């Protein structure tokens, strides 16, 4: 699939559904075109973002909560105001220690999130 449609230029959280991403993890796509995707990801305490990798460059910002983030086998505890960068093809994952929200930005856009 190739992304042909862009998101609206304005995003309203109360008008956008949350999609189930995994157990205890939901997400809203905030904005996207073929080059960029911004996603809000909500975690319940104890939820696990299983270690995975993808071709996308990823930058993430911790809006709230506390997370143990692992990238290339190295782990850090991150809280609100912290962030992280994931290079393409780097194995990474998250464990939610306190309920919270991450904002993820991807280049190029994650086509698999639009299915």
N, C-alpha and C positions, 0 to 999 in steps of 0.2 A: 504494500500500500504506500502511496506517496501522498503526503499532506498537500492538499490543494486549497483547503479553506483555512482562513485565519480566524482567531477568536475575535469577539467584539472588542472594541477599544477600551471599554469600561467594564469592570468586574464588580458584581454585587454578590457578596457571600450568601445573602439570604435568598437569592434567586438562582443559585447553583447547587445542584445535588452533590452529596458526598458519595463517592464510589468506594466499595469495599476493596481494599488492596490485599489484605491478609488478615489473619486473626488479630483483632485489636488495633488494626490500622486502616484508616480511611483517608481518601484524598479528594481534593478539588483542583481541577485545572483552572488556573487563574488567567493565563494568557498563553497564546502560542501562534507561531507561524512555522514555516519549515526550518528556520534557523534557530529558534529559541522556544523553550517551554518553561513556564513558571508554575509550580505546583505547591499547594498547601497540603501538608501531610500531618494528620492528627493521630497520636499514639496514646493508647491506654497503658497504664502502668504494667510492666512485665512483657509488653508486646515486643516481638523480635522481628526486625528487618533482616531476614536471612542473608548471609554473605553471598554476594553475587557480583558480576561485573558486566559492563556494557561498553559500547564504543563511544558513548557520549561523554563529553566533559561535563562535570557536575560541580556546582557551588551550592552550599547549603548554609542557612542561617537558622539558629535556634531562637524561635520566638518566645517559647515558654517551656517549662519542664526541665528534666535532666536526663541525659543520654550517655551511654557508653558507646562511642563510635570507634569502629575498627576499620583501618585502611591499610592495605598491604601488610596485615599482621600486626600493626601497631595500634594500640588503643589509648584513648583519652576520654576523660569524663568532661562533658560540655554542658553548660547551662545557658539560660536566656542571655542573649547578647553575643554568644560565641558563634563560631561558624567553622566550616571545613571545606576543603577542595578535594575532589576525586578526579585524578587523571583518567583518561580513556583506558579501558581494559584493566583497571586496578580493582582487585577484590575488596569489597567493602560491605559493612553491615552495621546495624544499630540495635541496641537494647535499651528500651525505655525504662529508666529508673524512677522517674516521676512523670505523671501524665503531662503531655506537652505537644507542641506543634513545631514542625520544621517547614521552612520555605526552601524548596529545591528549584534550582535553575539548571536547565540542560541545553547543551548545544551539540549537535542539532536536536530538534524536538524529538521526544519519545513517541514515535508512531504507535508503539504497542499500547500506550496509555489511551489512545483514541479509539481503540476497538471495543 
